[in-house]
Each structure stands twice: as C-alpha cells, then as structure tokens.
Amino acid sequence: MSTSRSSSRPGRTALRAVLALLVVLALALLGLYAFIRARAGALQAGAAFTFDYTVTSTASEPSLAYSTLRSLDALTGSVAGQSSGDSLYLAWYNTPASAFQSEQAPGPDQAFTDLYVKDGQVYLNVRQIYRTLLSGLTAQYPAVSALIPNWGLGDYITQAQLARLLNSQPAVSAAGGYSAAAFAPGQMQRAYPEGALDGYLYFSPKQETGDVHITIGFPLRSLWSEFFHCHVLVELPGQGLRFELTGRALPGEYDIQAPASVMRDEDIDALAAIFEAVRSLLAFVQELAGAAQ
C-alpha cells in the first residue's frame, strides 16, 4: 500500500507545479497591464495582447516543474488574451505569437489551457488541461483511449479550489497576495535585469512578492506608438525556473465575464481522483510496454 502512495507522489507533484505556475504567470501579466495602463493613456480602457514565451532552467539540475513542462512540449509557445480594468483573460498555446497574424490563427479550443481573472477571483480551465494531457497520451498509446475516465465536472476551478487541490502550494499562496496596486507607478522601482533588451527601461515592484520575482521592461517609444511593446521576466527560484515573455499590447475595449462552468467545491476530490486514475493508467501502460521489449 505504501508503495502505491510513493509511486503516485511524483505525478501529483508535477501537476501541482504546472498548475501553480500558470496562476503565477497570469497574475504577473495582470500586474504588467496595471503598470503600463498608468503610462499609456490609450490602454486605460483595455488591451489585447500576444506574447512569445520561453522557459529556461536556473537550477543546477532541472526541477520537476521544468521537466514536466518539457515533457508537455511547453518550454516555448505563446500567450494571448485581453484585459479590462482588473479583469484578465489568457490562453496558452504551443505555437508562436506570429501564428495569430495568419489566416489559420489558432482558436480557443487549441489552447493548452485558458484562465480568467475577474473581481479578484482566478478561474483556471482544468478541463482543457485534462484534454491536452489525454491527447498526448492517446497519441502515444491509442489502445488506452477506451479506458480513460469521463470528465463530468465543471470546466474551471477557482484559485481557492486550486490551492486545495495542490495542498496550498507556495506558488499559489503567494499569487493570492497580488493586486494591481502593487504595480502602480509609485510602487515600482528601476531594475537592471540580466538579459535586458537594448533601449528598454525596466521596473520591478518594491514590495515583497515571495518566491516570485517580476520585472517589466518597455521602450520609451511605446508610450506614443500604436502598440505597446513589453518584455516581462518572471523568476521562480524555488522552482528553478525563469520565464521570458516578449510581445505587444494593442488598445481596445473588452467585456470580460467570469466563465459559467465552474466546478463545485465538493467535486475537487473527484478531480484529484481523475488525474490520479490517468497517472496510474499511464504508469501501467508504460510498465506493459517495457515488459514487451
């Protein structure tokens, strides 16, 4: 019995790391919008944006979170979304931001996952993460598709539900303390990060942000141009990760509403059981494949 619990721990920890990172990155981008909104009048009403992102390891040995992102082919990709006031919508893709300028631009259903921030609440599309994980699993092991558990739950989970699912992971707890006020001009200080782009000015929050270090950069010309160009650095020393996002924001007015399909609190245990069942199924199939070789 103890062996089963031990073998399941890496799978649960990997899921916790990835979900927590998504929430931290979303709130970092919400802070970015609050910061640039105060400097670029055209962005006061709202903005649409696309960023290319890259994940690098800052640890001597790749962390579990980094290894999990690598296994999901998610070390590079793009983030697209809209913002309005303190509301935010984000979607993560495995394709570069340039894909959104083509006629075959990816749709929301092709995202790795998406996330809303509305009225101080975070909503993460955990069903889309489930679909993404399963698509990779069934592509590698087609025979297991009939054994995969049905969903039957709400599509989104809240930040409080996520913290419960992850057993209050530090990254989620730290994210709960973020607010747009932390990124107000008077609360920011000049920064000189490694990897700064030529001609960009960089700022970071004065207040402590726990195990998350956020630096925002932009060229002065963006204050008067149609697009506001941005360079965002998010470092998580505890996870041995560094996220670099480069992109632009375009002014616009957007009506961002909270998602309708939200999971009930009493279904969080069922969600954990679904992910554990998939993890166990994958371990079983891999064991059979290894024995057949």
Sequence and secondary structure as in RCSB ss.txt:
>XXXX:A:sequence
MSTSRSSSRPGRTALRAVLALLVVLALALLGLYAFIRARAGALQAGAAFTFDYTVTSTASEPSLAYSTLRSLDAL
TGSVAGQSSGDSLYLAWYNTPASAFQSEQAPGPDQAFTDLYVKDGQVYLNVRQIYRTLLSGLTAQYPAVSALIPN
WGLGDYITQAQLARLLNSQPAVSAAGGYSAAAFAPGQMQRAYPEGALDGYLYFSPKQETGDVHITIGFPLRSLWS
EFFHCHVLVELPGQGLRFELTGRALPGEYDIQAPASVMRDEDIDALAAIFEAVRSLLAFVQELAGAAQ
>XXXX:A:secstr
 HHHHHHHHHHHHHHHHHHHHHHHHHHHHHHHHHHHHTT GGGSS EEEEEEEEEEE SSS  HHHHHHHHTT S
EEEEEEEEETTEEEEEEESS GGGGGSTT   GGGSSEEEEEETTEEEEEHHHHHHHHHHHHHHH GGGGGGS  
  S SEEEHHHHHHHTTS HHHHHHTT  GGGGSGGGEEEE  TT  TTEEEEEESS  TT EEEEEEEGGGGSS
SSEEEEEEEEEGGGTEEEEEEEEEEE        S B  GGGHHHHHHHHHHHHHHHHHHHHHHHHH 
